[in-house]
């Protein structure tokens, strides 16, 4: 259940700070942060107070939680239907940001000669790459890995010194999974 992300989204859309909502709800700012980051769960009474402070109906929030996607499918036939922007790569995520709490995942399709840098502002994260089609080159610090269809690997994120490159003559398709 991703209650915290939904509450945070509503709080931010109403341009309210953690402090303002926490004060109105009669809880600490730290506890509200834990709720929004899905580290702690509120009691029913606290949830009602938070919703009142944000100006949303608790029933509507619970309906949103219940209706969140719990399964996402990307069929192989969809890889060719993705329009690649001028950046040279397209990312098709399995879930929208509000439905991601511990891991993120995507199918990444990129054109020949294009590079994808490491994720910014990520610390202590782990990632998995699996080449589904074509080939890629992965730069990780001083190491260079050349990977082809079916190859996969698991690594600790090294954002400032990692890069995925498509040095082949055709599009590459990669399954990427990373912790948040």
Secondary structure as GFF3:
##gff-version 3
##sequence-region A 1 180
A	DSSP	alpha_helix	3	13	.	.	.	ID=ss1
A	DSSP	alpha_helix	18	25	.	.	.	ID=ss2
A	DSSP	alpha_helix	29	36	.	.	.	ID=ss3
A	DSSP	alpha_helix	44	54	.	.	.	ID=ss4
A	DSSP	alpha_helix	58	67	.	.	.	ID=ss5
A	DSSP	three_ten_helix	76	81	.	.	.	ID=ss6
A	DSSP	beta_strand	89	93	.	.	.	ID=ss7
A	DSSP	three_ten_helix	97	99	.	.	.	ID=ss8
A	DSSP	beta_strand	103	110	.	.	.	ID=ss9
A	DSSP	beta_strand	115	117	.	.	.	ID=ss10
A	DSSP	beta_strand	126	133	.	.	.	ID=ss11
A	DSSP	beta_strand	135	140	.	.	.	ID=ss12
A	DSSP	beta_strand	143	148	.	.	.	ID=ss13
A	DSSP	beta_strand	152	156	.	.	.	ID=ss14
A	DSSP	three_ten_helix	159	161	.	.	.	ID=ss15
A	DSSP	beta_strand	162	165	.	.	.	ID=ss16
A	DSSP	beta_strand	172	179	.	.	.	ID=ss17
###
